[in-house]
């Protein structure tokens, strides 16, 4: 019987095998250096003064090379071989899973030359700085050279990994974020979801006179002080179970979660005067990531059993808290009272819980992905997936990205993009070298929907609990079913264990259909 990792299990496994113990210690040391890299990256996006960018690029380049050396130490492979042959671990499924993933990681690391790893790190650091300036000035030409360099280096990286049998160059990059997933299968999963989404948007359009008439939301987007928005976000995160003794919440251009290691999980959010509802969604999204990081087994830090399974599973946690919890009617039954306490009756007087719920679930095509409604959101991801796949394949030159992006926004959303900041410069991912990442957001939505339906069977009174601000049963379920396992299971295997089915789009389509019926009565 396969069991989850526990502190006692960790000690017994390490006590039984000296090679295994030495291997885990070696990886923990490498992970400590990697955590330094992560902390510097967090600082770069939050507190670092702009003129420090060249030095930070040097720091991250050097550190990335050092970390790469540690993770490609030949001693790791020697110890993996010895531990795999150690009869003391023959019946230890947890150790076997850890060794399987350690070998996989090592084999990927050694395919990359140190010089390429360093160059990627330097490009990401300087590229991110250029992206911030380009976005602020809404000028793609500032970022274009760095995007071209990023795509060039990403292709080199993919070539080092090698094209999977029957696959494409993009798959080698995709595998870093979502192991064993391919672009072809993703496109296949996306196809029915795209068709369903287009039809669902047409239903809403028909019910609201081309999106010009929406349910009464009581002026939910009125201006509110940023300090109060920060407090509201923090109070919600605390209620969700985020441990602020082991984490923090700051401000950045693009919301993100960075977790250097156990006891240190850092969230960021962004705010605008008329965007308190959006800041709630982004805070809960990053909070979902943070709760996953805080739920990983700290005793396995540095090894795969102390790491998240995939970005699709990671995004399932963030998207679940953001949408399935934070955009639910029971949640607003509780959260509206908190909103009145934080913002005051004079701001919330035109609202009630039902109007706040509907305001959080309006369907209307928009330019900005992170502010998109739950229905149209996946079209944003499909657009990015298609474009980055084309850039890696060489079918789309980075210089042509703005024009192609704007045409897709017109055809997919019916919107004329007014400037680069609201177009192809809005996301941070390509600037940081995360090519192959975007589709994991929609994969996360799909996983989240399946997990949410499975959870309902175990927590039949979930809605009533959420209506009272009781979210710990949800977190406990996620800890038990997902967080505590680390990378013991693959994403697909975990999905089947929890839901009894492979990844598919049916559950998400049921969820979105029910949401539109509840809000628009269509």
C-alpha positions as CSV (number, residue, x, y, z in Angstrom):
1,X,0.0,0.0,0.0
2,X,1.4,3.4,-1.0
3,X,1.3,5.9,1.8
4,X,2.0,9.6,2.0
5,X,5.3,10.9,3.3
6,X,5.5,11.7,7.0
7,X,8.3,13.0,9.2
8,X,8.6,9.5,10.8
9,X,8.7,7.9,7.4
10,X,11.3,10.3,6.2
11,X,13.6,9.5,9.1
12,X,13.2,5.7,8.8
13,X,14.0,5.8,5.1
14,X,17.1,7.9,5.7
15,X,18.2,5.7,8.5
16,X,17.8,2.5,6.4
17,X,20.0,3.6,3.6
18,X,23.3,5.6,3.8
19,X,23.4,6.3,0.0
20,X,19.8,7.6,0.2
21,X,20.6,9.8,3.2
22,X,23.7,11.2,1.6
23,X,21.8,11.9,-1.7
24,X,19.0,13.8,0.1
25,X,21.6,15.8,2.0
26,X,23.4,16.7,-1.2
27,X,20.1,17.8,-2.8
28,X,19.1,19.8,0.2
29,X,22.4,21.7,0.0
30,X,21.8,22.5,-3.7
31,X,18.2,23.6,-2.9
32,X,19.5,26.0,-0.3
33,X,21.6,27.8,-3.0
34,X,18.6,27.7,-5.3
35,X,16.5,29.4,-2.6
36,X,19.0,32.2,-2.5
37,X,18.4,32.6,-6.2
38,X,14.7,32.7,-5.6
39,X,15.0,35.3,-2.9
40,X,17.0,37.6,-5.2
41,X,14.4,37.1,-7.9
42,X,11.6,38.1,-5.5
43,X,13.6,41.2,-4.5
44,X,14.1,42.1,-8.2
45,X,10.3,42.3,-8.7
46,X,9.4,44.0,-5.4
47,X,12.0,46.1,-3.7
48,X,15.1,46.4,-5.9
49,X,15.9,49.9,-7.2
50,X,15.9,50.1,-11.0
51,X,19.6,51.0,-11.3
52,X,20.5,47.7,-9.6
53,X,19.3,45.7,-12.7
54,X,22.8,45.2,-14.2
55,X,24.3,44.0,-11.0
56,X,21.3,41.7,-10.3
57,X,21.7,40.2,-13.7
58,X,25.3,39.4,-12.8
59,X,24.3,37.9,-9.4
60,X,21.6,35.7,-10.9
61,X,23.8,34.6,-13.7
62,X,26.6,33.5,-11.3
63,X,24.1,31.9,-8.9
64,X,22.4,30.0,-11.7
65,X,25.7,28.6,-12.8
66,X,26.5,27.5,-9.2
67,X,23.2,25.9,-8.7
68,X,23.4,24.1,-12.0
69,X,26.8,22.7,-11.0
70,X,25.4,21.4,-7.7
71,X,22.4,19.7,-9.4
72,X,24.7,18.1,-12.0
73,X,27.2,16.8,-9.5
74,X,28.2,13.3,-10.8
75,X,27.9,12.1,-7.2
76,X,24.1,12.5,-7.4
77,X,23.9,9.8,-10.1
78,X,26.3,7.5,-8.2
79,X,24.1,7.8,-5.1
80,X,20.9,7.3,-7.1
81,X,22.3,4.1,-8.5
82,X,23.4,2.8,-5.1
83,X,20.1,3.8,-3.4
84,X,18.1,2.1,-6.2
85,X,20.1,-1.1,-5.6
86,X,19.8,-0.9,-1.8
87,X,17.7,-3.8,-0.6
88,X,16.8,-1.8,2.5
89,X,14.6,0.4,0.3
90,X,13.0,-2.5,-1.7
91,X,9.6,-2.1,0.0
92,X,9.7,1.6,0.5
93,X,7.3,3.1,-2.2
94,X,8.0,6.6,-1.0
95,X,11.8,6.3,-1.5
96,X,11.3,4.7,-4.9
97,X,9.1,7.6,-6.0
98,X,11.7,10.1,-4.8
99,X,14.5,8.2,-6.5
100,X,12.5,8.0,-9.8
101,X,12.0,11.8,-9.8
102,X,15.6,12.6,-8.7
103,X,16.9,10.5,-11.6
104,X,14.5,12.3,-14.0
105,X,15.6,15.7,-12.8
106,X,19.3,14.8,-13.0
107,X,19.0,13.5,-16.5
108,X,17.4,16.8,-17.6
109,X,19.9,19.0,-15.8
110,X,22.9,17.3,-17.3
111,X,21.6,17.9,-20.8
112,X,22.0,21.7,-20.4
113,X,25.5,23.3,-20.6
114,X,26.3,25.6,-17.7
115,X,26.9,28.5,-20.2
116,X,23.4,28.2,-21.5
117,X,21.9,28.1,-18.0
118,X,23.8,31.3,-17.1
119,X,22.8,33.0,-20.3
120,X,19.2,32.2,-19.8
121,X,19.3,33.6,-16.3
122,X,21.0,36.8,-17.4
123,X,18.5,37.3,-20.3
124,X,15.6,36.7,-17.9
125,X,16.9,39.3,-15.4
126,X,17.6,42.0,-18.0
127,X,14.6,41.1,-20.1
128,X,12.3,41.5,-17.1
129,X,13.7,45.0,-16.4
130,X,13.2,45.9,-20.1
131,X,9.6,44.4,-20.0
132,X,8.7,46.6,-17.0
133,X,9.9,49.7,-18.9
134,X,8.2,48.6,-22.1
135,X,4.9,48.0,-20.3
136,X,5.0,51.3,-18.5
137,X,5.6,53.2,-21.7
138,X,3.4,50.8,-23.8
139,X,6.3,50.4,-26.3
140,X,6.9,46.9,-27.6
141,X,10.1,48.0,-29.3
142,X,11.9,48.2,-25.9
143,X,11.1,44.6,-25.1
144,X,11.4,43.2,-28.7
145,X,15.2,42.4,-28.6
146,X,14.8,40.6,-25.3
147,X,11.8,38.5,-26.6
148,X,13.9,37.6,-29.7
149,X,16.8,36.5,-27.4
150,X,14.4,34.6,-25.1
151,X,12.9,32.6,-28.0
152,X,16.3,31.9,-29.4
153,X,17.7,30.7,-26.1
154,X,14.5,28.7,-25.4
155,X,14.9,26.9,-28.7
156,X,18.5,26.0,-27.8
157,X,17.3,24.7,-24.5
158,X,14.6,22.6,-26.1
159,X,17.2,21.2,-28.5
160,X,19.4,20.2,-25.6
161,X,16.5,18.4,-24.0
162,X,15.6,16.7,-27.3
163,X,12.3,16.4,-29.1
164,X,10.1,13.7,-27.6
165,X,9.2,10.8,-29.9
166,X,6.4,11.9,-32.2
167,X,6.4,15.4,-30.7
168,X,7.7,18.9,-31.4
169,X,10.3,21.2,-30.1
170,X,7.8,23.0,-27.9
171,X,7.1,19.8,-26.0
172,X,10.6,19.8,-24.6
173,X,9.9,23.2,-23.0
174,X,6.4,22.2,-22.0
175,X,7.7,19.2,-20.1
176,X,9.5,21.4,-17.7
177,X,6.2,22.8,-16.4
178,X,3.8,19.9,-17.1
179,X,5.7,16.6,-17.3
180,X,4.5,14.2,-19.8
181,X,2.0,16.6,-21.3
182,X,2.4,17.5,-25.0
183,X,1.2,20.4,-27.2
184,X,-0.9,18.1,-29.4
185,X,-2.8,16.6,-26.4
186,X,-3.3,20.1,-24.9
187,X,-4.7,21.3,-28.2
188,X,-7.0,18.3,-28.2
189,X,-8.3,19.0,-24.7
190,X,-8.7,22.7,-25.5
191,X,-10.8,22.1,-28.6
192,X,-14.1,21.2,-27.0
193,X,-13.6,23.9,-24.3
194,X,-13.0,26.6,-26.9
195,X,-16.2,25.6,-28.8
196,X,-18.2,25.5,-25.5
197,X,-16.8,28.9,-24.4
198,X,-17.7,30.6,-27.7
199,X,-21.2,29.3,-27.4
200,X,-21.5,30.3,-23.8
201,X,-20.3,33.9,-24.6
202,X,-23.0,34.0,-27.3
203,X,-25.6,33.0,-24.8
204,X,-24.6,35.8,-22.5
205,X,-24.4,38.3,-25.4
206,X,-27.9,37.4,-26.4
207,X,-29.2,37.8,-22.9
208,X,-27.5,41.2,-22.3
209,X,-27.8,43.1,-25.5
210,X,-24.2,42.6,-26.6
211,X,-22.8,42.9,-23.1
212,X,-24.2,46.4,-22.6
213,X,-26.8,45.3,-20.0
214,X,-25.6,43.3,-17.1
215,X,-27.0,42.2,-13.7
216,X,-27.3,44.9,-11.1
217,X,-24.0,45.1,-9.3
218,X,-24.6,48.2,-7.2
219,X,-21.6,50.1,-8.6
220,X,-19.2,47.5,-7.3
221,X,-16.2,49.0,-9.1
222,X,-16.2,52.3,-7.3
223,X,-12.9,53.7,-6.0
224,X,-11.6,52.4,-2.7
225,X,-8.3,53.3,-0.8
226,X,-5.4,51.1,-1.7
227,X,-4.5,50.6,2.0
228,X,-7.9,49.2,2.6
229,X,-7.7,46.9,-0.4
230,X,-4.4,45.6,1.0
231,X,-6.0,45.0,4.4
232,X,-9.0,43.2,2.8
233,X,-6.7,40.9,0.8
234,X,-4.7,40.1,3.9
235,X,-7.8,39.3,6.0
236,X,-9.1,37.0,3.3
237,X,-5.8,35.2,3.0
238,X,-5.7,34.7,6.8
239,X,-9.2,33.2,6.7
240,X,-8.1,30.8,3.9
241,X,-5.4,29.5,6.2
242,X,-2.3,31.3,4.8
243,X,0.4,31.4,7.5
244,X,1.8,34.9,7.7
245,X,4.4,33.8,10.2
246,X,5.8,31.8,7.3
247,X,4.9,34.2,4.5
248,X,4.2,37.8,3.5
249,X,2.2,39.9,1.0
250,X,3.8,42.7,-1.0
251,X,3.2,44.7,-4.2
252,X,4.6,44.0,-7.7
253,X,3.8,44.9,-11.3
254,X,2.5,41.4,-11.9
255,X,1.1,39.3,-9.0
256,X,3.1,36.2,-8.2
257,X,4.1,33.7,-5.5
258,X,7.7,32.9,-4.7
259,X,8.6,30.3,-2.2
260,X,12.3,30.0,-1.5
261,X,11.7,27.1,0.9
262,X,10.0,25.9,4.0
263,X,8.8,28.8,6.2
264,X,9.2,31.4,3.5
265,X,6.4,31.8,1.0
266,X,6.0,35.3,-0.5
267,X,2.9,36.6,-2.3
268,X,2.5,39.8,-4.2
269,X,-0.5,41.6,-5.5
270,X,-1.3,44.7,-7.5
271,X,-4.0,47.3,-6.8
272,X,-5.8,50.1,-8.6
273,X,-8.4,52.5,-7.0
274,X,-11.4,51.0,-8.8
275,X,-10.2,47.4,-8.7
276,X,-10.9,46.1,-5.2
277,X,-12.8,43.1,-6.7
278,X,-9.9,42.3,-9.0
279,X,-7.4,42.6,-6.1
280,X,-9.4,40.0,-4.2
281,X,-9.3,37.6,-7.1
282,X,-5.5,38.0,-7.6
283,X,-4.8,37.8,-3.8
284,X,-6.8,34.5,-3.6
285,X,-5.1,33.2,-6.7
286,X,-1.6,33.8,-5.3
287,X,-2.8,32.6,-1.9
288,X,-3.8,29.3,-3.5
289,X,-0.2,28.9,-4.8
290,X,1.1,29.9,-1.3
291,X,-1.1,27.4,0.5
292,X,0.2,24.6,-1.7
293,X,3.8,25.7,-1.0
294,X,3.1,25.8,2.7
295,X,1.6,22.4,2.6
296,X,4.5,20.6,1.0
297,X,6.5,18.3,3.4
298,X,9.3,20.4,4.8
299,X,11.3,17.3,5.8
300,X,11.8,16.6,2.1
301,X,13.0,20.1,1.1
302,X,15.4,19.8,-1.9
303,X,14.0,16.5,-3.1
304,X,11.0,15.9,-5.4
305,X,8.9,14.7,-2.5
306,X,9.1,18.3,-1.2
307,X,8.2,19.9,-4.5
308,X,5.0,20.5,-6.4
309,X,3.9,18.0,-9.0
310,X,3.5,20.3,-11.9
311,X,2.4,23.8,-12.8
312,X,-1.0,22.5,-13.9
313,X,-1.6,21.0,-10.4
314,X,-0.2,24.2,-8.9
315,X,-2.6,26.3,-11.0
316,X,-5.4,24.0,-9.9
317,X,-4.9,25.2,-6.4
318,X,-4.7,28.9,-7.3
319,X,-7.6,28.8,-9.7
320,X,-9.7,26.8,-7.2
321,X,-9.4,29.3,-4.5
322,X,-9.8,32.3,-6.9
323,X,-12.8,31.0,-8.8
324,X,-14.5,28.0,-7.1
325,X,-14.2,29.6,-3.7
326,X,-13.7,33.3,-4.3
327,X,-16.4,33.7,-7.0
328,X,-19.0,31.6,-5.3
329,X,-22.2,32.9,-3.7
330,X,-21.5,31.3,-0.3
331,X,-18.1,33.0,-0.2
332,X,-19.7,36.4,-0.7
333,X,-22.3,35.6,1.9
334,X,-19.4,35.8,4.3
335,X,-16.9,38.1,2.6
336,X,-19.4,41.0,2.1
337,X,-19.6,41.5,5.8
338,X,-15.9,41.7,6.0
339,X,-15.9,44.2,3.0
340,X,-18.3,46.4,5.0
341,X,-16.0,46.3,8.0
342,X,-12.9,47.2,6.0
343,X,-14.3,49.6,3.5
344,X,-17.1,51.1,5.5
345,X,-20.8,51.4,5.0
346,X,-20.4,54.6,2.9
347,X,-18.5,52.7,0.2
348,X,-20.6,49.5,0.3
349,X,-24.0,51.0,0.8
350,X,-25.2,50.3,-2.8
351,X,-24.0,46.7,-2.5
352,X,-25.2,43.5,-0.9
353,X,-23.8,40.0,-1.0
354,X,-25.8,39.0,-4.0
355,X,-24.7,42.0,-6.0
356,X,-21.0,41.5,-5.0
357,X,-21.3,37.9,-6.2
358,X,-22.7,38.9,-9.5
359,X,-20.1,41.7,-9.9
360,X,-17.4,39.1,-9.4
361,X,-18.9,36.9,-12.1
362,X,-19.8,39.3,-14.9
363,X,-19.0,38.0,-18.4
364,X,-17.5,40.5,-20.7
365,X,-14.5,40.2,-23.1
366,X,-11.6,42.3,-21.9
367,X,-8.0,43.1,-22.7
368,X,-6.2,42.0,-19.5
369,X,-5.9,38.3,-18.7
370,X,-5.5,38.6,-14.9
371,X,-8.6,40.7,-14.8
372,X,-10.7,38.5,-17.1
373,X,-13.9,36.9,-16.1
374,X,-14.0,33.1,-15.5
375,X,-15.7,32.3,-18.8
376,X,-13.5,34.3,-21.2
377,X,-10.3,33.6,-19.3
378,X,-9.5,30.4,-21.1
379,X,-9.6,32.1,-24.5
380,X,-6.8,34.4,-23.2
381,X,-4.7,31.3,-22.4
382,X,-5.4,29.6,-25.7
383,X,-4.3,32.7,-27.6
384,X,-1.0,32.7,-25.7
385,X,-0.5,29.0,-26.1
386,X,-1.0,29.2,-29.8
387,X,1.4,32.2,-30.2
388,X,4.3,31.0,-28.1
389,X,4.0,27.6,-29.8
390,X,4.3,29.3,-33.2
391,X,7.3,31.4,-32.0
392,X,9.1,28.3,-30.9
393,X,8.3,26.5,-34.1
394,X,9.6,29.5,-36.1
395,X,6.2,30.1,-37.6
396,X,5.8,33.5,-35.9
397,X,8.7,36.0,-35.7
398,X,8.7,37.9,-32.3
399,X,8.8,41.2,-34.3
400,X,5.3,40.3,-35.7
401,X,3.8,39.4,-32.3
402,X,1.9,42.7,-31.6
403,X,0.1,42.6,-35.0
404,X,-0.8,38.9,-34.7
405,X,-1.9,39.3,-31.1
406,X,-4.1,42.2,-32.0
407,X,-5.8,40.3,-34.8
408,X,-6.5,37.4,-32.5
409,X,-8.0,39.7,-29.9
410,X,-10.3,41.0,-32.6
411,X,-11.3,37.6,-33.8
412,X,-11.5,35.9,-30.4
413,X,-12.9,38.7,-28.3
414,X,-14.2,41.3,-30.7
415,X,-11.8,43.9,-29.2
416,X,-9.5,46.4,-30.9
417,X,-6.3,46.6,-28.8
418,X,-5.6,50.2,-28.1
419,X,-1.9,49.9,-27.1
420,X,0.9,47.4,-26.4
421,X,0.4,47.5,-22.6
422,X,-3.1,46.2,-23.0
423,X,-1.9,43.8,-25.6
424,X,1.2,41.6,-25.9
425,X,3.1,43.4,-23.1
426,X,0.7,42.6,-20.3
427,X,2.2,39.3,-19.0
428,X,5.5,38.9,-17.3
429,X,6.1,35.2,-18.4
430,X,8.1,35.6,-21.6
431,X,10.3,38.3,-20.1
432,X,11.3,35.8,-17.4
433,X,12.0,33.0,-19.9
434,X,8.9,31.0,-19.0
435,X,8.2,29.7,-22.5
436,X,5.8,26.8,-22.3
437,X,4.0,28.0,-19.2
438,X,0.8,29.6,-20.3
439,X,-1.4,26.5,-21.0
440,X,-0.9,25.3,-17.4
441,X,-3.4,28.0,-16.3
442,X,-6.2,26.3,-18.3
443,X,-5.0,22.9,-17.4
444,X,-5.2,24.1,-13.8
445,X,-8.8,25.2,-14.4
446,X,-9.6,21.7,-15.7
447,X,-7.9,19.9,-12.8
448,X,-9.6,22.3,-10.3
449,X,-13.1,21.5,-11.6
450,X,-12.5,17.8,-11.3
451,X,-11.1,18.1,-7.9
452,X,-13.9,20.4,-6.8
453,X,-16.5,17.8,-7.8
454,X,-14.7,15.1,-6.0
455,X,-14.4,17.2,-2.9
456,X,-18.1,17.8,-2.8
457,X,-18.6,14.1,-2.1
458,X,-16.4,14.3,0.9
459,X,-17.6,17.7,2.2
460,X,-21.3,17.7,1.4
461,X,-22.0,20.8,3.5
462,X,-19.1,22.8,1.9
463,X,-21.4,25.7,0.8
464,X,-22.7,26.2,4.3
465,X,-19.2,26.3,5.7
466,X,-18.0,28.8,3.1
467,X,-21.0,31.0,3.9
468,X,-19.7,31.3,7.5
469,X,-16.1,31.8,6.5
470,X,-15.0,28.3,7.4
471,X,-12.5,27.3,4.8
472,X,-10.3,24.9,6.8
473,X,-12.2,21.8,5.7
474,X,-11.3,22.7,2.1
475,X,-7.7,23.3,2.9
476,X,-7.5,20.1,5.0
477,X,-8.9,18.2,2.0
478,X,-6.3,19.7,-0.3
479,X,-3.5,19.0,2.2
480,X,-4.6,15.3,2.4
481,X,-5.3,14.7,-1.3
482,X,-2.6,16.8,-2.9
483,X,-0.1,18.9,-0.9
484,X,1.4,16.2,1.3
485,X,2.4,13.9,-1.6
486,X,4.9,16.2,-3.2
487,X,5.8,14.6,-6.5
488,X,5.0,11.1,-5.4
489,X,2.5,10.8,-8.2
490,X,2.4,12.3,-11.7
491,X,-0.3,14.9,-12.4
492,X,-2.3,12.4,-14.5
493,X,-2.0,9.7,-11.9
494,X,-3.0,12.0,-9.1
495,X,-6.1,13.2,-11.1
496,X,-7.2,9.6,-11.6
497,X,-6.6,8.7,-7.9
498,X,-8.7,11.7,-6.7
499,X,-11.4,11.8,-9.4
500,X,-11.4,8.4,-11.0
501,X,-10.9,9.9,-14.4
502,X,-8.1,11.4,-16.5
503,X,-7.9,15.1,-17.2
504,X,-10.9,16.3,-19.3
505,X,-13.0,19.4,-19.9
506,X,-16.4,18.1,-18.9
507,X,-16.3,19.2,-15.2
508,X,-15.2,22.7,-16.0
509,X,-17.9,23.1,-18.7
510,X,-20.5,22.0,-16.1
511,X,-19.2,24.5,-13.6
512,X,-19.1,27.4,-16.1
513,X,-22.6,26.6,-17.5
514,X,-24.0,26.6,-13.9
515,X,-22.3,29.9,-13.1
516,X,-23.8,31.6,-16.2
517,X,-27.2,30.3,-15.4
518,X,-27.0,31.5,-11.8
519,X,-25.8,35.0,-12.8
520,X,-27.6,35.6,-16.1
521,X,-30.5,33.3,-15.8
522,X,-29.8,31.8,-19.3
